[in-house]
Amino acid sequence: MATSLLEEYRQRIAGLTLVPGSGGCFEVSVDGVLVFSKLREGRYPEYQEIAAHL
């Protein structure tokens, strides 16, 4: 997903940081704002759910 986002939105994304986690944690933040949490939703995000915040 990270590669696809960078390719499609390269003009809008100044940087992207991947931080390894543990315990099932998968969270996505945009400009410091949490936009998706696997722990809260119980699933991984769909591409468009993340792209909508860019």
mmCIF file as Biopython writes it, N, C-alpha, C and O atoms, coordinates in Angstrom:
data_model
#
loop_
_atom_site.group_PDB
_atom_site.id
_atom_site.type_symbol
_atom_site.label_atom_id
_atom_site.label_alt_id
_atom_site.label_comp_id
_atom_site.label_asym_id
_atom_site.label_entity_id
_atom_site.label_seq_id
_atom_site.pdbx_PDB_ins_code
_atom_site.Cartn_x
_atom_site.Cartn_y
_atom_site.Cartn_z
_atom_site.occupancy
_atom_site.B_iso_or_equiv
_atom_site.auth_seq_id
_atom_site.auth_asym_id
_atom_site.pdbx_PDB_model_num
ATOM 1   N N  . MET A ? 1  ? 0.822   -1.188 0.000  1.0 0.0 1  A 1 
ATOM 2   C CA . MET A ? 1  ? 0.000   0.000  0.000  1.0 0.0 1  A 1 
ATOM 3   C C  . MET A ? 1  ? 0.867   1.253  0.000  1.0 0.0 1  A 1 
ATOM 4   O O  . MET A ? 1  ? 0.541   2.225  -0.682 1.0 0.0 1  A 1 
ATOM 5   N N  . ALA A ? 2  ? 1.962   1.249  0.750  1.0 0.0 2  A 1 
ATOM 6   C CA . ALA A ? 2  ? 2.828   2.425  0.826  1.0 0.0 2  A 1 
ATOM 7   C C  . ALA A ? 2  ? 3.374   2.793  -0.547 1.0 0.0 2  A 1 
ATOM 8   O O  . ALA A ? 2  ? 3.398   3.969  -0.910 1.0 0.0 2  A 1 
ATOM 9   N N  . THR A ? 3  ? 3.808   1.808  -1.303 1.0 0.0 3  A 1 
ATOM 10  C CA . THR A ? 3  ? 4.346   2.065  -2.636 1.0 0.0 3  A 1 
ATOM 11  C C  . THR A ? 3  ? 3.282   2.653  -3.550 1.0 0.0 3  A 1 
ATOM 12  O O  . THR A ? 3  ? 3.553   3.603  -4.284 1.0 0.0 3  A 1 
ATOM 13  N N  . SER A ? 4  ? 2.099   2.110  -3.515 1.0 0.0 4  A 1 
ATOM 14  C CA . SER A ? 4  ? 1.002   2.612  -4.354 1.0 0.0 4  A 1 
ATOM 15  C C  . SER A ? 4  ? 0.647   4.049  -3.995 1.0 0.0 4  A 1 
ATOM 16  O O  . SER A ? 4  ? 0.425   4.871  -4.883 1.0 0.0 4  A 1 
ATOM 17  N N  . LEU A ? 5  ? 0.591   4.357  -2.711 1.0 0.0 5  A 1 
ATOM 18  C CA . LEU A ? 5  ? 0.288   5.722  -2.280 1.0 0.0 5  A 1 
ATOM 19  C C  . LEU A ? 5  ? 1.370   6.692  -2.744 1.0 0.0 5  A 1 
ATOM 20  O O  . LEU A ? 5  ? 1.063   7.785  -3.220 1.0 0.0 5  A 1 
ATOM 21  N N  . LEU A ? 6  ? 2.632   6.295  -2.606 1.0 0.0 6  A 1 
ATOM 22  C CA . LEU A ? 6  ? 3.722   7.168  -3.033 1.0 0.0 6  A 1 
ATOM 23  C C  . LEU A ? 6  ? 3.700   7.394  -4.538 1.0 0.0 6  A 1 
ATOM 24  O O  . LEU A ? 6  ? 3.957   8.505  -5.002 1.0 0.0 6  A 1 
ATOM 25  N N  . GLU A ? 7  ? 3.397   6.356  -5.302 1.0 0.0 7  A 1 
ATOM 26  C CA . GLU A ? 7  ? 3.349   6.506  -6.757 1.0 0.0 7  A 1 
ATOM 27  C C  . GLU A ? 7  ? 2.198   7.403  -7.186 1.0 0.0 7  A 1 
ATOM 28  O O  . GLU A ? 7  ? 2.385   8.287  -8.022 1.0 0.0 7  A 1 
ATOM 29  N N  . GLU A ? 8  ? 1.025   7.192  -6.635 1.0 0.0 8  A 1 
ATOM 30  C CA . GLU A ? 8  ? -0.156  7.943  -7.052 1.0 0.0 8  A 1 
ATOM 31  C C  . GLU A ? 8  ? -0.179  9.376  -6.527 1.0 0.0 8  A 1 
ATOM 32  O O  . GLU A ? 8  ? -0.643  10.281 -7.220 1.0 0.0 8  A 1 
ATOM 33  N N  . TYR A ? 9  ? 0.314   9.585  -5.317 1.0 0.0 9  A 1 
ATOM 34  C CA . TYR A ? 9  ? 0.221   10.896 -4.665 1.0 0.0 9  A 1 
ATOM 35  C C  . TYR A ? 9  ? 1.578   11.531 -4.424 1.0 0.0 9  A 1 
ATOM 36  O O  . TYR A ? 9  ? 1.736   12.283 -3.462 1.0 0.0 9  A 1 
ATOM 37  N N  . ARG A ? 10 ? 2.568   11.250 -5.270 1.0 0.0 10 A 1 
ATOM 38  C CA . ARG A ? 10 ? 3.928   11.741 -5.044 1.0 0.0 10 A 1 
ATOM 39  C C  . ARG A ? 10 ? 4.017   13.260 -4.961 1.0 0.0 10 A 1 
ATOM 40  O O  . ARG A ? 10 ? 4.930   13.781 -4.321 1.0 0.0 10 A 1 
ATOM 41  N N  . GLN A ? 11 ? 3.096   13.983 -5.588 1.0 0.0 11 A 1 
ATOM 42  C CA . GLN A ? 11 ? 3.108   15.443 -5.518 1.0 0.0 11 A 1 
ATOM 43  C C  . GLN A ? 11 ? 2.596   15.964 -4.178 1.0 0.0 11 A 1 
ATOM 44  O O  . GLN A ? 11 ? 2.900   17.095 -3.798 1.0 0.0 11 A 1 
ATOM 45  N N  . ARG A ? 12 ? 1.823   15.152 -3.459 1.0 0.0 12 A 1 
ATOM 46  C CA . ARG A ? 12 ? 1.230   15.585 -2.185 1.0 0.0 12 A 1 
ATOM 47  C C  . ARG A ? 12 ? 1.964   15.045 -0.967 1.0 0.0 12 A 1 
ATOM 48  O O  . ARG A ? 12 ? 1.851   15.613 0.119  1.0 0.0 12 A 1 
ATOM 49  N N  . ILE A ? 13 ? 2.717   13.955 -1.126 1.0 0.0 13 A 1 
ATOM 50  C CA . ILE A ? 13 ? 3.372   13.315 0.012  1.0 0.0 13 A 1 
ATOM 51  C C  . ILE A ? 13 ? 4.822   13.770 0.085  1.0 0.0 13 A 1 
ATOM 52  O O  . ILE A ? 13 ? 5.623   13.455 -0.796 1.0 0.0 13 A 1 
ATOM 53  N N  . ALA A ? 14 ? 5.156   14.511 1.136  1.0 0.0 14 A 1 
ATOM 54  C CA . ALA A ? 14 ? 6.527   14.975 1.319  1.0 0.0 14 A 1 
ATOM 55  C C  . ALA A ? 14 ? 7.397   13.887 1.937  1.0 0.0 14 A 1 
ATOM 56  O O  . ALA A ? 14 ? 8.607   13.864 1.713  1.0 0.0 14 A 1 
ATOM 57  N N  . GLY A ? 15 ? 6.804   12.996 2.703  1.0 0.0 15 A 1 
ATOM 58  C CA . GLY A ? 15 ? 7.546   11.920 3.346  1.0 0.0 15 A 1 
ATOM 59  C C  . GLY A ? 15 ? 6.605   10.857 3.868  1.0 0.0 15 A 1 
ATOM 60  O O  . GLY A ? 15 ? 5.428   11.109 4.122  1.0 0.0 15 A 1 
ATOM 61  N N  . LEU A ? 16 ? 7.147   9.673  4.020  1.0 0.0 16 A 1 
ATOM 62  C CA . LEU A ? 16 ? 6.369   8.559  4.529  1.0 0.0 16 A 1 
ATOM 63  C C  . LEU A ? 16 ? 7.283   7.750  5.431  1.0 0.0 16 A 1 
ATOM 64  O O  . LEU A ? 16 ? 8.379   7.367  5.022  1.0 0.0 16 A 1 
ATOM 65  N N  . THR A ? 17 ? 6.845   7.489  6.649  1.0 0.0 17 A 1 
ATOM 66  C CA . THR A ? 17 ? 7.642   6.750  7.607  1.0 0.0 17 A 1 
ATOM 67  C C  . THR A ? 17 ? 6.914   5.479  7.999  1.0 0.0 17 A 1 
ATOM 68  O O  . THR A ? 17 ? 5.759   5.520  8.423  1.0 0.0 17 A 1 
ATOM 69  N N  . LEU A ? 18 ? 7.591   4.354  7.858  1.0 0.0 18 A 1 
ATOM 70  C CA . LEU A ? 18 ? 7.050   3.068  8.303  1.0 0.0 18 A 1 
ATOM 71  C C  . LEU A ? 18 ? 7.737   2.713  9.610  1.0 0.0 18 A 1 
ATOM 72  O O  . LEU A ? 18 ? 8.966   2.681  9.687  1.0 0.0 18 A 1 
ATOM 73  N N  . VAL A ? 19 ? 6.944   2.448  10.632 1.0 0.0 19 A 1 
ATOM 74  C CA . VAL A ? 19 ? 7.479   2.110  11.948 1.0 0.0 19 A 1 
ATOM 75  C C  . VAL A ? 19 ? 7.005   0.709  12.308 1.0 0.0 19 A 1 
ATOM 76  O O  . VAL A ? 19 ? 5.806   0.476  12.453 1.0 0.0 19 A 1 
ATOM 77  N N  . PRO A ? 20 ? 7.950   -0.231 12.454 1.0 0.0 20 A 1 
ATOM 78  C CA . PRO A ? 20 ? 7.542   -1.592 12.823 1.0 0.0 20 A 1 
ATOM 79  C C  . PRO A ? 20 ? 6.830   -1.592 14.173 1.0 0.0 20 A 1 
ATOM 80  O O  . PRO A ? 20 ? 7.229   -0.900 15.109 1.0 0.0 20 A 1 
ATOM 81  N N  . GLY A ? 21 ? 5.777   -2.379 14.243 1.0 0.0 21 A 1 
ATOM 82  C CA . GLY A ? 21 ? 5.022   -2.486 15.481 1.0 0.0 21 A 1 
ATOM 83  C C  . GLY A ? 21 ? 4.910   -3.934 15.905 1.0 0.0 21 A 1 
ATOM 84  O O  . GLY A ? 21 ? 5.504   -4.822 15.292 1.0 0.0 21 A 1 
ATOM 85  N N  . SER A ? 22 ? 4.157   -4.162 16.942 1.0 0.0 22 A 1 
ATOM 86  C CA . SER A ? 22 ? 3.945   -5.531 17.417 1.0 0.0 22 A 1 
ATOM 87  C C  . SER A ? 22 ? 2.561   -5.615 18.042 1.0 0.0 22 A 1 
ATOM 88  O O  . SER A ? 22 ? 1.911   -4.598 18.285 1.0 0.0 22 A 1 
ATOM 89  N N  . GLY A ? 23 ? 2.127   -6.825 18.295 1.0 0.0 23 A 1 
ATOM 90  C CA . GLY A ? 23 ? 0.850   -7.019 18.969 1.0 0.0 23 A 1 
ATOM 91  C C  . GLY A ? 23 ? -0.357  -6.701 18.116 1.0 0.0 23 A 1 
ATOM 92  O O  . GLY A ? 23 ? -1.421  -6.395 18.654 1.0 0.0 23 A 1 
ATOM 93  N N  . GLY A ? 24 ? -0.224  -6.763 16.783 1.0 0.0 24 A 1 
ATOM 94  C CA . GLY A ? 24 ? -1.363  -6.514 15.917 1.0 0.0 24 A 1 
ATOM 95  C C  . GLY A ? 24 ? -1.645  -5.055 15.654 1.0 0.0 24 A 1 
ATOM 96  O O  . GLY A ? 24 ? -2.675  -4.718 15.071 1.0 0.0 24 A 1 
ATOM 97  N N  . CYS A ? 25 ? -0.754  -4.188 16.070 1.0 0.0 25 A 1 
ATOM 98  C CA . CYS A ? 25 ? -0.940  -2.750 15.882 1.0 0.0 25 A 1 
ATOM 99  C C  . CYS A ? 25 ? -0.625  -2.369 14.438 1.0 0.0 25 A 1 
ATOM 100 O O  . CYS A ? 25 ? 0.463   -2.667 13.945 1.0 0.0 25 A 1 
ATOM 101 N N  . PHE A ? 26 ? -1.552  -1.721 13.765 1.0 0.0 26 A 1 
ATOM 102 C CA . PHE A ? 26 ? -1.343  -1.161 12.432 1.0 0.0 26 A 1 
ATOM 103 C C  . PHE A ? 26 ? -2.127  0.130  12.402 1.0 0.0 26 A 1 
ATOM 104 O O  . PHE A ? 26 ? -3.356  0.122  12.322 1.0 0.0 26 A 1 
ATOM 105 N N  . GLU A ? 27 ? -1.411  1.240  12.467 1.0 0.0 27 A 1 
ATOM 106 C CA . GLU A ? 27 ? -2.070  2.538  12.500 1.0 0.0 27 A 1 
ATOM 107 C C  . GLU A ? 27 ? -1.518  3.432  11.403 1.0 0.0 27 A 1 
ATOM 108 O O  . GLU A ? 27 ? -0.344  3.345  11.044 1.0 0.0 27 A 1 
ATOM 109 N N  . VAL A ? 28 ? -2.373  4.286  10.879 1.0 0.0 28 A 1 
ATOM 110 C CA . VAL A ? 28 ? -1.980  5.227  9.837  1.0 0.0 28 A 1 
ATOM 111 C C  . VAL A ? 28 ? -2.326  6.622  10.322 1.0 0.0 28 A 1 
ATOM 112 O O  . VAL A ? 28 ? -3.463  6.901  10.700 1.0 0.0 28 A 1 
ATOM 113 N N  . SER A ? 29 ? -1.328  7.491  10.306 1.0 0.0 29 A 1 
ATOM 114 C CA . SER A ? 29 ? -1.525  8.892  10.661 1.0 0.0 29 A 1 
ATOM 115 C C  . SER A ? 29 ? -1.149  9.759  9.478  1.0 0.0 29 A 1 
ATOM 116 O O  . SER A ? 29 ? -0.206  9.451  8.750  1.0 0.0 29 A 1 
ATOM 117 N N  . VAL A ? 30 ? -1.884  10.843 9.284  1.0 0.0 30 A 1 
ATOM 118 C CA . VAL A ? 30 ? -1.593  11.817 8.245  1.0 0.0 30 A 1 
ATOM 119 C C  . VAL A ? 30 ? -1.429  13.164 8.932  1.0 0.0 30 A 1 
ATOM 120 O O  . VAL A ? 30 ? -2.350  13.655 9.585  1.0 0.0 30 A 1 
ATOM 121 N N  . ASP A ? 31 ? -0.246  13.758 8.779  1.0 0.0 31 A 1 
ATOM 122 C CA . ASP A ? 31 ? 0.073   15.032 9.434  1.0 0.0 31 A 1 
ATOM 123 C C  . ASP A ? 31 ? -0.166  14.969 10.940 1.0 0.0 31 A 1 
ATOM 124 O O  . ASP A ? 31 ? -0.658  15.925 11.539 1.0 0.0 31 A 1 
ATOM 125 N N  . GLY A ? 32 ? 0.187   13.839 11.543 1.0 0.0 32 A 1 
ATOM 126 C CA . GLY A ? 32 ? 0.072   13.682 12.985 1.0 0.0 32 A 1 
ATOM 127 C C  . GLY A ? 32 ? -1.312  13.313 13.493 1.0 0.0 32 A 1 
ATOM 128 O O  . GLY A ? 32 ? -1.515  13.186 14.700 1.0 0.0 32 A 1 
ATOM 129 N N  . VAL A ? 33 ? -2.262  13.140 12.589 1.0 0.0 33 A 1 
ATOM 130 C CA . VAL A ? 33 ? -3.630  12.799 12.977 1.0 0.0 33 A 1 
ATOM 131 C C  . VAL A ? 33 ? -3.901  11.338 12.624 1.0 0.0 33 A 1 
ATOM 132 O O  . VAL A ? 33 ? -3.736  10.933 11.473 1.0 0.0 33 A 1 
ATOM 133 N N  . LEU A ? 34 ? -4.313  10.555 13.609 1.0 0.0 34 A 1 
ATOM 134 C CA . LEU A ? 34 ? -4.627  9.149  13.389 1.0 0.0 34 A 1 
ATOM 135 C C  . LEU A ? 34 ? -5.858  9.045  12.497 1.0 0.0 34 A 1 
ATOM 136 O O  . LEU A ? 34 ? -6.931  9.539  12.845 1.0 0.0 34 A 1 
ATOM 137 N N  . VAL A ? 35 ? -5.696  8.392  11.332 1.0 0.0 35 A 1 
ATOM 138 C CA . VAL A ? 35 ? -6.827  8.257  10.411 1.0 0.0 35 A 1 
ATOM 139 C C  . VAL A ? 35 ? -7.310  6.816  10.305 1.0 0.0 35 A 1 
ATOM 140 O O  . VAL A ? 35 ? -8.395  6.566  9.779  1.0 0.0 35 A 1 
ATOM 141 N N  . PHE A ? 36 ? -6.512  5.856  10.802 1.0 0.0 36 A 1 
ATOM 142 C CA . PHE A ? 36 ? -6.958  4.459  10.809 1.0 0.0 36 A 1 
ATOM 143 C C  . PHE A ? 36 ? -6.209  3.694  11.878 1.0 0.0 36 A 1 
ATOM 144 O O  . PHE A ? 36 ? -5.006  3.880  12.057 1.0 0.0 36 A 1 
ATOM 145 N N  . SER A ? 37 ? -6.919  2.832  12.590 1.0 0.0 37 A 1 
ATOM 146 C CA . SER A ? 37 ? -6.328  1.967  13.604 1.0 0.0 37 A 1 
ATOM 147 C C  . SER A ? 37 ? -6.895  0.560  13.442 1.0 0.0 37 A 1 
ATOM 148 O O  . SER A ? 37 ? -8.102  0.352  13.566 1.0 0.0 37 A 1 
ATOM 149 N N  . LYS A ? 38 ? -6.025  -0.395 13.166 1.0 0.0 38 A 1 
ATOM 150 C CA . LYS A ? 38 ? -6.459  -1.787 13.051 1.0 0.0 38 A 1 
ATOM 151 C C  . LYS A ? 38 ? -6.976  -2.287 14.395 1.0 0.0 38 A 1 
ATOM 152 O O  . LYS A ? 38 ? -7.908  -3.090 14.437 1.0 0.0 38 A 1 
ATOM 153 N N  . LEU A ? 39 ? -6.391  -1.831 15.475 1.0 0.0 39 A 1 
ATOM 154 C CA . LEU A ? 39 ? -6.850  -2.249 16.797 1.0 0.0 39 A 1 
ATOM 155 C C  . LEU A ? 39 ? -8.291  -1.810 17.046 1.0 0.0 39 A 1 
ATOM 156 O O  . LEU A ? 39 ? -9.070  -2.540 17.658 1.0 0.0 39 A 1 
ATOM 157 N N  . ARG A ? 40 ? -8.639  -0.621 16.573 1.0 0.0 40 A 1 
ATOM 158 C CA . ARG A ? 40 ? -9.991  -0.097 16.759 1.0 0.0 40 A 1 
ATOM 159 C C  . ARG A ? 40 ? -10.983 -0.730 15.775 1.0 0.0 40 A 1 
ATOM 160 O O  . ARG A ? 40 ? -12.101 -1.079 16.155 1.0 0.0 40 A 1 
ATOM 161 N N  . GLU A ? 41 ? -10.570 -0.876 14.516 1.0 0.0 41 A 1 
ATOM 162 C CA . GLU A ? 41 ? -11.470 -1.369 13.470 1.0 0.0 41 A 1 
ATOM 163 C C  . GLU A ? 41 ? -11.507 -2.892 13.353 1.0 0.0 41 A 1 
ATOM 164 O O  . GLU A ? 41 ? -12.476 -3.453 12.843 1.0 0.0 41 A 1 
ATOM 165 N N  . GLY A ? 42 ? -10.448 -3.562 13.827 1.0 0.0 42 A 1 
ATOM 166 C CA . GLY A ? 42 ? -10.405 -5.014 13.758 1.0 0.0 42 A 1 
ATOM 167 C C  . GLY A ? 42 ? -10.066 -5.559 12.377 1.0 0.0 42 A 1 
ATOM 168 O O  . GLY A ? 42 ? -10.312 -6.730 12.089 1.0 0.0 42 A 1 
ATOM 169 N N  . ARG A ? 43 ? -9.505  -4.713 11.528 1.0 0.0 43 A 1 
ATOM 170 C CA . ARG A ? 43 ? -9.142  -5.113 10.165 1.0 0.0 43 A 1 
ATOM 171 C C  . ARG A ? 43 ? -8.113  -4.142 9.619  1.0 0.0 43 A 1 
ATOM 172 O O  . ARG A ? 43 ? -7.861  -3.087 10.201 1.0 0.0 43 A 1 
ATOM 173 N N  . TYR A ? 44 ? -7.514  -4.517 8.479  1.0 0.0 44 A 1 
ATOM 174 C CA . TYR A ? 44 ? -6.598  -3.618 7.791  1.0 0.0 44 A 1 
ATOM 175 C C  . TYR A ? 44 ? -7.410  -2.650 6.935  1.0 0.0 44 A 1 
ATOM 176 O O  . TYR A ? 44 ? -8.528  -2.972 6.532  1.0 0.0 44 A 1 
ATOM 177 N N  . PRO A ? 45 ? -6.860  -1.468 6.653  1.0 0.0 45 A 1 
ATOM 178 C CA . PRO A ? 45 ? -7.611  -0.495 5.860  1.0 0.0 45 A 1 
ATOM 179 C C  . PRO A ? 45 ? -7.627  -0.859 4.379  1.0 0.0 45 A 1 
ATOM 180 O O  . PRO A ? 45 ? -6.736  -1.542 3.877  1.0 0.0 45 A 1 
ATOM 181 N N  . GLU A ? 46 ? -8.644  -0.393 3.711  1.0 0.0 46 A 1 
ATOM 182 C CA . GLU A ? 46 ? -8.696  -0.452 2.258  1.0 0.0 46 A 1 
ATOM 183 C C  . GLU A ? 46 ? -7.896  0.743  1.734  1.0 0.0 46 A 1 
ATOM 184 O O  . GLU A ? 46 ? -7.801  1.774  2.400  1.0 0.0 46 A 1 
ATOM 185 N N  . TYR A ? 47 ? -7.335  0.600  0.561  1.0 0.0 47 A 1 
ATOM 186 C CA . TYR A ? 47 ? -6.520  1.641  -0.048 1.0 0.0 47 A 1 
ATOM 187 C C  . TYR A ? 47 ? -7.238  2.982  -0.046 1.0 0.0 47 A 1 
ATOM 188 O O  . TYR A ? 47 ? -6.656  3.988  0.360  1.0 0.0 47 A 1 
ATOM 189 N N  . GLN A ? 48 ? -8.476  3.016  -0.486 1.0 0.0 48 A 1 
ATOM 190 C CA . GLN A ? 48 ? -9.217  4.283  -0.597 1.0 0.0 48 A 1 
ATOM 191 C C  . GLN A ? 48 ? -9.479  4.948  0.755  1.0 0.0 48 A 1 
ATOM 192 O O  . GLN A ? 48 ? -9.620  6.169  0.830  1.0 0.0 48 A 1 
ATOM 193 N N  . GLU A ? 49 ? -9.544  4.157  1.810  1.0 0.0 49 A 1 
ATOM 194 C CA . GLU A ? 49 ? -9.740  4.744  3.145  1.0 0.0 49 A 1 
ATOM 195 C C  . GLU A ? 49 ? -8.557  5.631  3.516  1.0 0.0 49 A 1 
ATOM 196 O O  . GLU A ? 49 ? -8.731  6.668  4.156  1.0 0.0 49 A 1 
ATOM 197 N N  . ILE A ? 50 ? -7.372  5.230  3.121  1.0 0.0 50 A 1 
ATOM 198 C CA . ILE A ? 50 ? -6.175  6.022  3.422  1.0 0.0 50 A 1 
ATOM 199 C C  . ILE A ? 50 ? -6.013  7.146  2.411  1.0 0.0 50 A 1 
ATOM 200 O O  . ILE A ? 50 ? -5.724  8.283  2.785  1.0 0.0 50 A 1 
ATOM 201 N N  . ALA A ? 51 ? -6.197  6.837  1.132  1.0 0.0 51 A 1 
ATOM 202 C CA . ALA A ? 51 ? -6.035  7.826  0.073  1.0 0.0 51 A 1 
ATOM 203 C C  . ALA A ? 51 ? -6.974  9.012  0.272  1.0 0.0 51 A 1 
ATOM 204 O O  . ALA A ? 51 ? -6.628  10.133 -0.101 1.0 0.0 51 A 1 
ATOM 205 N N  . ALA A ? 52 ? -8.123  8.797  0.836  1.0 0.0 52 A 1 
ATOM 206 C CA . ALA A ? 52 ? -9.100  9.871  1.057  1.0 0.0 52 A 1 
ATOM 207 C C  . ALA A ? 52 ? -8.551  10.967 1.965  1.0 0.0 52 A 1 
ATOM 208 O O  . ALA A ? 52 ? -9.067  12.084 1.954  1.0 0.0 52 A 1 
ATOM 209 N N  . HIS A ? 53 ? -7.532  10.675 2.738  1.0 0.0 53 A 1 
ATOM 210 C CA . HIS A ? 53 ? -6.973  11.646 3.692  1.0 0.0 53 A 1 
ATOM 211 C C  . HIS A ? 53 ? -5.766  12.379 3.136  1.0 0.0 53 A 1 
ATOM 212 O O  . HIS A ? 53 ? -5.171  13.198 3.836  1.0 0.0 53 A 1 
ATOM 213 N N  . LEU A ? 54 ? -5.390  12.105 1.892  1.0 0.0 54 A 1 
ATOM 214 C CA . LEU A ? 54 ? -4.209  12.749 1.311  1.0 0.0 54 A 1 
ATOM 215 C C  . LEU A ? 54 ? -4.571  13.951 0.475  1.0 0.0 54 A 1 
ATOM 216 O O  . LEU A ? 54 ? -3.688  14.603 -0.083 1.0 0.0 54 A 1 
#
